[in-house]
Amino acid sequence: MANPDPKHGRWILPLVIFALVGFTYVFVNNLPPASTPAAAGGGSTNTTVVSSPTTTTPGDGTTTTSTTLIPQVAAFLDRVADVGTRADALALDARTINEDWDARSVGLSVIQTELARIQTDTAALVAEIQAETPPEALAGAWSGVALSAGDMETAAAGMITGLASSDDGTIRRTALLDFEEAVAGVNISLDLVDERARG
């Protein structure tokens, strides 16, 4: 007949270990998720963005990304939306009247009046551009618009000076080219403003 195991305590240690493991598992799984500490001092951190992209996927599987502008930037772009159009119109008027004069299809008084009007309208556009205060993120690009607009004003005066000159028209035509180049500079800088606004 076999003797019963006299070491009754040999099963107690495994049971204790099993109980501890089970308790630890349950305890860890019931812990709340870790949270990210706030910025030093307990304050919140605010970041100003020019725009934020929103991506949507229509039913056809294509992906469309749109940009939502912050109100300050959107308002600024609305105010200056016609700058490029007005500059282009002035360049077209300048080209037309100079070519008409070269072809002698208009008289001296007509080109004098038209060049004076172009100069006045250019000065008004330049004043509006210089009076604008763009959002900080667009200030650098907008300075390029203002610089090229100033060149437009200089060239507009140069066409009038060239018309009054006794040369063969080279001064006036050179000023016309300078005017068109300045308008191109305005448009390039406007594209940069828009790109940075929607970046």
ChimeraX commands (.cxc) that place a marker at each C-alpha (Angstrom):
marker #1 position 0.00,0.00,0.00 radius 0.5
marker #1 position 1.43,3.41,-1.07 radius 0.5
marker #1 position 2.15,6.03,1.54 radius 0.5
marker #1 position 0.33,9.37,1.11 radius 0.5
marker #1 position 2.56,12.33,0.20 radius 0.5
marker #1 position 3.61,13.84,3.52 radius 0.5
marker #1 position 4.55,17.21,1.84 radius 0.5
marker #1 position 1.08,18.78,1.68 radius 0.5
marker #1 position 2.50,22.28,1.13 radius 0.5
marker #1 position 4.19,21.48,-2.19 radius 0.5
marker #1 position 1.06,22.54,-4.19 radius 0.5
marker #1 position 0.54,25.84,-2.36 radius 0.5
marker #1 position 3.35,27.77,-4.09 radius 0.5
marker #1 position 2.15,27.01,-7.68 radius 0.5
marker #1 position -1.38,28.05,-6.72 radius 0.5
marker #1 position -0.13,31.34,-5.28 radius 0.5
marker #1 position 1.92,32.07,-8.43 radius 0.5
marker #1 position -1.05,31.29,-10.68 radius 0.5
marker #1 position -3.27,33.59,-8.64 radius 0.5
marker #1 position -0.73,36.44,-8.84 radius 0.5
marker #1 position -0.39,36.09,-12.62 radius 0.5
marker #1 position -4.15,36.14,-13.07 radius 0.5
marker #1 position -4.55,39.17,-10.82 radius 0.5
marker #1 position -1.78,41.06,-12.67 radius 0.5
marker #1 position -3.38,40.34,-16.07 radius 0.5
marker #1 position -6.81,41.59,-14.96 radius 0.5
marker #1 position -5.32,44.67,-13.28 radius 0.5
marker #1 position -3.22,45.74,-16.29 radius 0.5
marker #1 position -6.10,45.32,-18.76 radius 0.5
marker #1 position -8.33,47.57,-16.66 radius 0.5
marker #1 position -5.87,50.45,-16.49 radius 0.5
marker #1 position -7.01,53.65,-18.35 radius 0.5
marker #1 position -5.06,54.55,-21.54 radius 0.5
marker #1 position -2.03,56.80,-21.13 radius 0.5
marker #1 position -2.64,60.50,-21.76 radius 0.5
marker #1 position -0.22,63.00,-23.29 radius 0.5
marker #1 position 0.82,65.66,-20.77 radius 0.5
marker #1 position -0.09,69.25,-21.56 radius 0.5
marker #1 position 2.53,71.81,-22.44 radius 0.5
marker #1 position 4.71,73.12,-19.63 radius 0.5
marker #1 position 2.80,75.46,-17.35 radius 0.5
marker #1 position -0.50,73.72,-18.04 radius 0.5
marker #1 position -1.34,76.02,-20.96 radius 0.5
marker #1 position -2.53,75.02,-24.36 radius 0.5
marker #1 position -0.50,75.53,-27.54 radius 0.5
marker #1 position -2.16,77.37,-30.42 radius 0.5
marker #1 position -0.82,77.07,-33.95 radius 0.5
marker #1 position -1.97,79.37,-36.75 radius 0.5
marker #1 position -2.17,77.73,-40.16 radius 0.5
marker #1 position -2.77,79.36,-43.51 radius 0.5
marker #1 position -4.91,76.52,-44.80 radius 0.5
marker #1 position -5.85,72.94,-44.10 radius 0.5
marker #1 position -6.38,70.29,-46.78 radius 0.5
marker #1 position -9.45,68.08,-46.74 radius 0.5
marker #1 position -9.38,64.81,-48.66 radius 0.5
marker #1 position -12.53,63.05,-49.80 radius 0.5
marker #1 position -13.04,59.89,-51.81 radius 0.5
marker #1 position -16.11,59.90,-54.09 radius 0.5
marker #1 position -17.93,56.72,-55.00 radius 0.5
marker #1 position -15.89,56.29,-58.18 radius 0.5
marker #1 position -12.74,55.66,-56.17 radius 0.5
marker #1 position -10.95,58.91,-57.08 radius 0.5
marker #1 position -9.47,61.13,-54.39 radius 0.5
marker #1 position -10.26,64.84,-54.26 radius 0.5
marker #1 position -8.29,67.23,-52.05 radius 0.5
marker #1 position -9.74,70.67,-51.26 radius 0.5
marker #1 position -8.25,73.44,-49.15 radius 0.5
marker #1 position -10.12,75.43,-46.54 radius 0.5
marker #1 position -8.59,78.86,-46.03 radius 0.5
marker #1 position -8.60,80.56,-42.66 radius 0.5
marker #1 position -10.93,83.62,-42.71 radius 0.5
marker #1 position -8.15,86.24,-42.58 radius 0.5
marker #1 position -6.42,84.77,-45.63 radius 0.5
marker #1 position -9.66,84.25,-47.54 radius 0.5
marker #1 position -10.70,87.87,-46.94 radius 0.5
marker #1 position -7.32,89.14,-48.16 radius 0.5
marker #1 position -7.46,87.05,-51.35 radius 0.5
marker #1 position -10.97,88.36,-52.03 radius 0.5
marker #1 position -9.79,91.97,-51.70 radius 0.5
marker #1 position -6.92,91.54,-54.16 radius 0.5
marker #1 position -8.63,89.10,-56.54 radius 0.5
marker #1 position -8.86,91.64,-59.39 radius 0.5
marker #1 position -5.30,92.98,-59.20 radius 0.5
marker #1 position -3.97,90.68,-61.92 radius 0.5
marker #1 position -6.96,91.32,-64.19 radius 0.5
marker #1 position -6.60,95.09,-63.88 radius 0.5
marker #1 position -2.86,94.95,-64.54 radius 0.5
marker #1 position -3.41,92.79,-67.63 radius 0.5
marker #1 position -6.03,95.22,-68.93 radius 0.5
marker #1 position -3.64,98.15,-68.55 radius 0.5
marker #1 position -0.91,96.24,-70.40 radius 0.5
marker #1 position -3.34,95.49,-73.25 radius 0.5
marker #1 position -4.41,99.13,-73.44 radius 0.5
marker #1 position -0.78,100.27,-73.48 radius 0.5
marker #1 position 0.13,97.83,-76.24 radius 0.5
marker #1 position -2.92,98.81,-78.34 radius 0.5
marker #1 position -2.45,102.58,-78.18 radius 0.5
marker #1 position 1.29,102.35,-78.90 radius 0.5
marker #1 position 0.73,100.13,-81.91 radius 0.5
marker #1 position -2.03,102.42,-83.17 radius 0.5
marker #1 position 0.30,105.39,-82.84 radius 0.5
marker #1 position 3.12,103.59,-84.64 radius 0.5
marker #1 position 0.68,102.80,-87.45 radius 0.5
marker #1 position -0.48,106.43,-87.35 radius 0.5
marker #1 position -4.08,105.27,-87.09 radius 0.5
marker #1 position -4.64,107.70,-84.19 radius 0.5
marker #1 position -3.60,111.29,-83.71 radius 0.5
marker #1 position -1.20,112.73,-81.15 radius 0.5
marker #1 position -3.97,113.97,-78.85 radius 0.5
marker #1 position -5.49,110.50,-78.69 radius 0.5
marker #1 position -2.31,108.76,-77.58 radius 0.5
marker #1 position -1.50,111.56,-75.16 radius 0.5
marker #1 position -4.93,111.21,-73.54 radius 0.5
marker #1 position -4.72,107.41,-73.43 radius 0.5
marker #1 position -1.21,107.28,-71.98 radius 0.5
marker #1 position -2.22,109.83,-69.32 radius 0.5
marker #1 position -5.25,107.67,-68.44 radius 0.5
marker #1 position -3.05,104.55,-68.24 radius 0.5
marker #1 position -0.64,106.39,-65.95 radius 0.5
marker #1 position -3.49,107.54,-63.67 radius 0.5
marker #1 position -5.06,104.07,-63.48 radius 0.5
marker #1 position -1.68,102.48,-62.84 radius 0.5
marker #1 position -0.97,104.91,-59.99 radius 0.5
marker #1 position -4.36,104.09,-58.45 radius 0.5
marker #1 position -3.64,100.36,-58.65 radius 0.5
marker #1 position -0.20,100.79,-57.12 radius 0.5
marker #1 position -1.67,102.84,-54.25 radius 0.5
marker #1 position -4.20,100.09,-53.50 radius 0.5
marker #1 position -1.52,97.41,-53.55 radius 0.5
marker #1 position 0.76,99.36,-51.24 radius 0.5
marker #1 position -2.11,100.08,-48.84 radius 0.5
marker #1 position -2.85,96.38,-48.33 radius 0.5
marker #1 position -1.59,94.64,-45.20 radius 0.5
marker #1 position -1.36,90.94,-46.04 radius 0.5
marker #1 position -1.40,88.13,-43.46 radius 0.5
marker #1 position 2.08,87.49,-42.09 radius 0.5
marker #1 position 2.47,84.22,-44.01 radius 0.5
marker #1 position 1.89,86.05,-47.31 radius 0.5
marker #1 position 3.89,89.21,-46.63 radius 0.5
marker #1 position 7.00,88.10,-48.50 radius 0.5
marker #1 position 5.13,87.12,-51.65 radius 0.5
marker #1 position 2.99,90.26,-51.53 radius 0.5
marker #1 position 6.09,92.46,-51.41 radius 0.5
marker #1 position 6.92,91.08,-54.86 radius 0.5
marker #1 position 3.53,92.25,-56.13 radius 0.5
marker #1 position 4.14,95.73,-54.73 radius 0.5
marker #1 position 7.64,95.90,-56.22 radius 0.5
marker #1 position 6.49,94.96,-59.73 radius 0.5
marker #1 position 3.53,97.33,-59.47 radius 0.5
marker #1 position 5.97,100.15,-58.72 radius 0.5
marker #1 position 7.85,99.21,-61.90 radius 0.5
marker #1 position 4.56,99.50,-63.80 radius 0.5
marker #1 position 4.14,103.06,-62.58 radius 0.5
marker #1 position 7.68,103.97,-63.61 radius 0.5
marker #1 position 7.19,102.48,-67.06 radius 0.5
marker #1 position 3.85,104.26,-67.53 radius 0.5
marker #1 position 5.60,107.58,-66.96 radius 0.5
marker #1 position 8.38,106.44,-69.31 radius 0.5
marker #1 position 5.91,105.98,-72.19 radius 0.5
marker #1 position 4.73,109.57,-71.79 radius 0.5
marker #1 position 8.31,110.81,-71.67 radius 0.5
marker #1 position 9.16,108.76,-74.75 radius 0.5
marker #1 position 6.20,110.14,-76.67 radius 0.5
marker #1 position 7.44,113.66,-76.03 radius 0.5
marker #1 position 10.99,112.73,-77.00 radius 0.5
marker #1 position 12.49,113.69,-80.35 radius 0.5
marker #1 position 13.91,110.19,-80.89 radius 0.5
marker #1 position 12.49,107.61,-83.30 radius 0.5
marker #1 position 10.14,106.12,-80.70 radius 0.5
marker #1 position 12.66,103.78,-79.11 radius 0.5
marker #1 position 12.28,105.30,-75.64 radius 0.5
marker #1 position 8.50,104.94,-75.73 radius 0.5
marker #1 position 8.57,101.40,-77.08 radius 0.5
marker #1 position 11.21,100.38,-74.52 radius 0.5
marker #1 position 9.00,101.79,-71.77 radius 0.5
marker #1 position 6.11,99.76,-73.18 radius 0.5
marker #1 position 8.18,96.56,-72.93 radius 0.5
marker #1 position 9.17,97.52,-69.39 radius 0.5
marker #1 position 5.50,98.03,-68.55 radius 0.5
marker #1 position 4.55,94.59,-69.90 radius 0.5
marker #1 position 7.45,92.97,-68.05 radius 0.5
marker #1 position 6.32,94.62,-64.81 radius 0.5
marker #1 position 2.77,93.32,-65.33 radius 0.5
marker #1 position 4.18,89.82,-65.84 radius 0.5
marker #1 position 6.07,90.25,-62.56 radius 0.5
marker #1 position 2.85,91.22,-60.79 radius 0.5
marker #1 position 1.15,88.07,-62.04 radius 0.5
marker #1 position 4.07,85.81,-61.08 radius 0.5
marker #1 position 4.04,87.23,-57.56 radius 0.5
marker #1 position 0.26,86.88,-57.35 radius 0.5
marker #1 position 0.60,83.21,-58.25 radius 0.5
marker #1 position 3.11,82.84,-55.42 radius 0.5
marker #1 position 0.72,84.55,-53.00 radius 0.5
marker #1 position -2.03,82.14,-53.96 radius 0.5
marker #1 position 0.30,79.14,-53.74 radius 0.5
marker #1 position 1.42,80.05,-50.23 radius 0.5
marker #1 position -2.15,80.80,-49.15 radius 0.5
marker #1 position -3.29,77.35,-50.20 radius 0.5
marker #1 position -0.01,75.58,-49.37 radius 0.5
marker link #1:1,2 radius 0.2
marker link #1:2,3 radius 0.2
marker link #1:3,4 radius 0.2
marker link #1:4,5 radius 0.2
marker link #1:5,6 radius 0.2
marker link #1:6,7 radius 0.2
marker link #1:7,8 radius 0.2
marker link #1:8,9 radius 0.2
marker link #1:9,10 radius 0.2
marker link #1:10,11 radius 0.2
marker link #1:11,12 radius 0.2
marker link #1:12,13 radius 0.2
marker link #1:13,14 radius 0.2
marker link #1:14,15 radius 0.2
marker link #1:15,16 radius 0.2
marker link #1:16,17 radius 0.2
marker link #1:17,18 radius 0.2
marker link #1:18,19 radius 0.2
marker link #1:19,20 radius 0.2
marker link #1:20,21 radius 0.2
marker link #1:21,22 radius 0.2
marker link #1:22,23 radius 0.2
marker link #1:23,24 radius 0.2
marker link #1:24,25 radius 0.2
marker link #1:25,26 radius 0.2
marker link #1:26,27 radius 0.2
marker link #1:27,28 radius 0.2
marker link #1:28,29 radius 0.2
marker link #1:29,30 radius 0.2
marker link #1:30,31 radius 0.2
marker link #1:31,32 radius 0.2
marker link #1:32,33 radius 0.2
marker link #1:33,34 radius 0.2
marker link #1:34,35 radius 0.2
marker link #1:35,36 radius 0.2
marker link #1:36,37 radius 0.2
marker link #1:37,38 radius 0.2
marker link #1:38,39 radius 0.2
marker link #1:39,40 radius 0.2
marker link #1:40,41 radius 0.2
marker link #1:41,42 radius 0.2
marker link #1:42,43 radius 0.2
marker link #1:43,44 radius 0.2
marker link #1:44,45 radius 0.2
marker link #1:45,46 radius 0.2
marker link #1:46,47 radius 0.2
marker link #1:47,48 radius 0.2
marker link #1:48,49 radius 0.2
marker link #1:49,50 radius 0.2
marker link #1:50,51 radius 0.2
marker link #1:51,52 radius 0.2
marker link #1:52,53 radius 0.2
marker link #1:53,54 radius 0.2
marker link #1:54,55 radius 0.2
marker link #1:55,56 radius 0.2
marker link #1:56,57 radius 0.2
marker link #1:57,58 radius 0.2
marker link #1:58,59 radius 0.2
marker link #1:59,60 radius 0.2
marker link #1:60,61 radius 0.2
marker link #1:61,62 radius 0.2
marker link #1:62,63 radius 0.2
marker link #1:63,64 radius 0.2
marker link #1:64,65 radius 0.2
marker link #1:65,66 radius 0.2
marker link #1:66,67 radius 0.2
marker link #1:67,68 radius 0.2
marker link #1:68,69 radius 0.2
marker link #1:69,70 radius 0.2
marker link #1:70,71 radius 0.2
marker link #1:71,72 radius 0.2
marker link #1:72,73 radius 0.2
marker link #1:73,74 radius 0.2
marker link #1:74,75 radius 0.2
marker link #1:75,76 radius 0.2
marker link #1:76,77 radius 0.2
marker link #1:77,78 radius 0.2
marker link #1:78,79 radius 0.2
marker link #1:79,80 radius 0.2
marker link #1:80,81 radius 0.2
marker link #1:81,82 radius 0.2
marker link #1:82,83 radius 0.2
marker link #1:83,84 radius 0.2
marker link #1:84,85 radius 0.2
marker link #1:85,86 radius 0.2
marker link #1:86,87 radius 0.2
marker link #1:87,88 radius 0.2
marker link #1:88,89 radius 0.2
marker link #1:89,90 radius 0.2
marker link #1:90,91 radius 0.2
marker link #1:91,92 radius 0.2
marker link #1:92,93 radius 0.2
marker link #1:93,94 radius 0.2
marker link #1:94,95 radius 0.2
marker link #1:95,96 radius 0.2
marker link #1:96,97 radius 0.2
marker link #1:97,98 radius 0.2
marker link #1:98,99 radius 0.2
marker link #1:99,100 radius 0.2
marker link #1:100,101 radius 0.2
marker link #1:101,102 radius 0.2
marker link #1:102,103 radius 0.2
marker link #1:103,104 radius 0.2
marker link #1:104,105 radius 0.2
marker link #1:105,106 radius 0.2
marker link #1:106,107 radius 0.2
marker link #1:107,108 radius 0.2
marker link #1:108,109 radius 0.2
marker link #1:109,110 radius 0.2
marker link #1:110,111 radius 0.2
marker link #1:111,112 radius 0.2
marker link #1:112,113 radius 0.2
marker link #1:113,114 radius 0.2
marker link #1:114,115 radius 0.2
marker link #1:115,116 radius 0.2
marker link #1:116,117 radius 0.2
marker link #1:117,118 radius 0.2
marker link #1:118,119 radius 0.2
marker link #1:119,120 radius 0.2
marker link #1:120,121 radius 0.2
marker link #1:121,122 radius 0.2
marker link #1:122,123 radius 0.2
marker link #1:123,124 radius 0.2
marker link #1:124,125 radius 0.2
marker link #1:125,126 radius 0.2
marker link #1:126,127 radius 0.2
marker link #1:127,128 radius 0.2
marker link #1:128,129 radius 0.2
marker link #1:129,130 radius 0.2
marker link #1:130,131 radius 0.2
marker link #1:131,132 radius 0.2
marker link #1:132,133 radius 0.2
marker link #1:133,134 radius 0.2
marker link #1:134,135 radius 0.2
marker link #1:135,136 radius 0.2
marker link #1:136,137 radius 0.2
marker link #1:137,138 radius 0.2
marker link #1:138,139 radius 0.2
marker link #1:139,140 radius 0.2
marker link #1:140,141 radius 0.2
marker link #1:141,142 radius 0.2
marker link #1:142,143 radius 0.2
marker link #1:143,144 radius 0.2
marker link #1:144,145 radius 0.2
marker link #1:145,146 radius 0.2
marker link #1:146,147 radius 0.2
marker link #1:147,148 radius 0.2
marker link #1:148,149 radius 0.2
marker link #1:149,150 radius 0.2
marker link #1:150,151 radius 0.2
marker link #1:151,152 radius 0.2
marker link #1:152,153 radius 0.2
marker link #1:153,154 radius 0.2
marker link #1:154,155 radius 0.2
marker link #1:155,156 radius 0.2
marker link #1:156,157 radius 0.2
marker link #1:157,158 radius 0.2
marker link #1:158,159 radius 0.2
marker link #1:159,160 radius 0.2
marker link #1:160,161 radius 0.2
marker link #1:161,162 radius 0.2
marker link #1:162,163 radius 0.2
marker link #1:163,164 radius 0.2
marker link #1:164,165 radius 0.2
marker link #1:165,166 radius 0.2
marker link #1:166,167 radius 0.2
marker link #1:167,168 radius 0.2
marker link #1:168,169 radius 0.2
marker link #1:169,170 radius 0.2
marker link #1:170,171 radius 0.2
marker link #1:171,172 radius 0.2
marker link #1:172,173 radius 0.2
marker link #1:173,174 radius 0.2
marker link #1:174,175 radius 0.2
marker link #1:175,176 radius 0.2
marker link #1:176,177 radius 0.2
marker link #1:177,178 radius 0.2
marker link #1:178,179 radius 0.2
marker link #1:179,180 radius 0.2
marker link #1:180,181 radius 0.2
marker link #1:181,182 radius 0.2
marker link #1:182,183 radius 0.2
marker link #1:183,184 radius 0.2
marker link #1:184,185 radius 0.2
marker link #1:185,186 radius 0.2
marker link #1:186,187 radius 0.2
marker link #1:187,188 radius 0.2
marker link #1:188,189 radius 0.2
marker link #1:189,190 radius 0.2
marker link #1:190,191 radius 0.2
marker link #1:191,192 radius 0.2
marker link #1:192,193 radius 0.2
marker link #1:193,194 radius 0.2
marker link #1:194,195 radius 0.2
marker link #1:195,196 radius 0.2
marker link #1:196,197 radius 0.2
marker link #1:197,198 radius 0.2
marker link #1:198,199 radius 0.2
view
